[in-house]
């Protein structure tokens, strides 16, 4: 029986109800903190953005951030919110000073939504504004005002202090990953010369803008072919070079200090401008891919009243520098052409190195042309007969918001892939089944990607042949058994990604699926345990006579049980690449032919592991 559609069917939600009902509109995906684009980091960013806007307008040279477990405290030294409008600023939707371009020019915050979103999604949200020798404090719980203190005298330095705890009703049992927070903070200081950010007492500071950003991120890309070219003019800053080892393209793009992880008009304009300028400089019609392959670039632009494709501001949609002004494409093209052309004329060594790189890319592309054609035909046949990929219904390129929820599981063997396939969410979760162990591809050229069936099919499933711009899945999860063979397969897959697609790892797209080692159950309750400590707790709760099952492999977990482990409570360990580690050095040590060094490492660490196991036996 169909429900009647009447006046009673119409509802009006207040601001906090709408935010909590449709969080994806405001912060993208929720998540528990395992991914760098999870909502808990957006909450931090929204508050810091307001502090950054104060700094940009010339007020306050430092921001202090403290994270203790799940509590976040952010303190700036700006002007402080007008004391009589603190409540309005944090709880009245579409209210703020960002609409006044005289007060905030080229600001990050635009719509008067950010702090309200944080308020509604926090179980505890406290704001203190200090200005002109007075202070105002308000406190909220899930958007509800619970404490509105009167204005009092205060002799502290002016500014705003925000204390928040994200709501576990929204984010579940979340956790902050320090590396993700640090990456966010580094980007802020790279883009704001003279700004100091203190995170749990550690200072983040940069002198040379995007030049520092690129130099910090170059480590791990192998050697660069020429010194970083750094261009600064008016509201545009660009830094770029080419790597000797990396395939594909890697960009760090920003608008008004906002990290546009999905790019947009400004990034596309730079990619076009560099191709056009280089073709004209060398007077040769090079292929686009030969020019841009292995490029490492950072671009920052300031735009009046920018238009983004969502509240999370990950992709710029604006066409003009300011309303009615020059187009962003023409603006960037003019600056790149003038500055890069001058630079190459003044620095012939760089011009020669760049030309050598382009010609080498051209040679490799032509050598691979025939192999690629055969590889694509192989993919078509495999997709028809082998069914290695069980795809999901969502196709990502047309809808970024849906992309945030999409996952590809890479499994070993038919039994494991069968269990996941039967228990997955068919709308957003896909499964790719490996046949045996992948090849150790360390030190091999990209030719092997097309000649090896497993790599060729995996590359096609991900749609990353031309880089990660068209990546079909936001999350790539390696799902292997928790044994020696499973660990080895993980390592071989990570070698493949780091060797040929390191930007997948750097952008935080690769994860390891954690599955339970034990099932503890009695007649009333069943608990799944991921560690020995969790098993001990479960036995204390359910009783020592409970039934204990040790899962040796993913194929032993039934599809009905697997639903618990790849659903909303899925446990993922992100694959993080430490900045002080070189990709080449890591792969050379673990996957190269340095047998004596690796043997010594294994023997020494095996002894440590044996000591731990011995202690566990005693306990």
Number of C-alpha atoms within 10 A of each C-alpha: 3 4 6 8 8 7 7 7 8 7 7 7 9 10 17 21 14 15 22 18 11 12 18 18 15 21 25 23 22 21 23 24 21 19 25 22 21 20 26 28 22 21 23 21 22 20 21 23 20 19 27 28 23 22 21 21 15 11 18 21 19 20 24 19 21 15 17 9 10 15 14 18 19 21 23 27 22 27 21 23 22 15 18 11 12 20 19 13 20 26 23 17 18 18 16 20 16 21 17 10 12 9 12 17 18 23 26 25 26 20 14 19 22 25 26 23 26 32 29 26 29 25 19 21 28 21 22 20 24 27 22 15 12 15 24 25 21 19 21 22 19 22 24 15 15 14 12 13 12 11 14 11 12 14 11 13 16 22 22 24 22 22 20 26 23 27 22 14 12 19 19 15 13 19 15 21 14 10 14 17 16 13 11 16 21 18 21 25 24 22 25 22 16 16 21 20 22 18 18 12 10 11 13 19 21 20 14 15 24 28 21 17 20 22 13 13 14 19 17 21 22 15 14 18 16 17 12 19 16 20 18 16 12 8 14 18 22 25 22 22 20 26 20 14 16 23 22 20 21 25 19 22 24 25 27 25 23 25 20 22 16 16 21 20 17 28 27 13 17 22 19 16 21 20 19 18 19 21 16 14 15 11 9 9 11 17 14 15 16 18 23 20 21 23 18 23 25 22 22 25 23 21 22 16 21 22 16 17 15 17 18 21 23 21 25 23 16 20 20 21 22 16 13 8 11 12 16 22 19 15 18 26 19 13 20 24 19 11 16 19 17 12 16 17 12 11 10 11 13 19 19 13 13 19 15 13 20 19 14 12 20 18 12 14 16 10 12 14 11 10 15 18 11 12 20 15 10 16 21 12 12 15 15 9 9 10 12 20 21 18 19 18 13 19 16 19 13 10 10 17 15 19 20 19 19 22 22 25 27 24 25 25 17 14 17 22 25 17 20 28 21 14 20 21 17 15 15 20 24 24 25 24 24 20 13 10 16 20 15 16 22 19 13 12 11 14 14 14 22 23 15 14 17 20 19 19 24 19 19 20 23 17 16 17 20 14 18 19 15 14 20 21 27 20 22 24 22 24 27 26 24 17 10 9 13 18 12 15 23 22 17 19 19 19 24 20 17 23 22 21 22 22 20 21 18 17 16 20 20 23 21 18 22 19 25 23 20 20 19 23 19 15 8 6 10 13 17 20 18 14 12 12 10 16 20 13 12 21 19 11 13 18 13 13 10 18 14 16 12 12 16 14 17 25 20 13 19 16 18 12 13 22 19 15 20 20 13 11 13 15 18 21 14 21 18 15 17 12 14 10 11 16 20 19 13 14 18 14 14 16 18 16 11 11 12 9 11 15 11 11 13 12 11 11 12 12 11 12 12 11 12 11 12 11 10 10 8 6 6
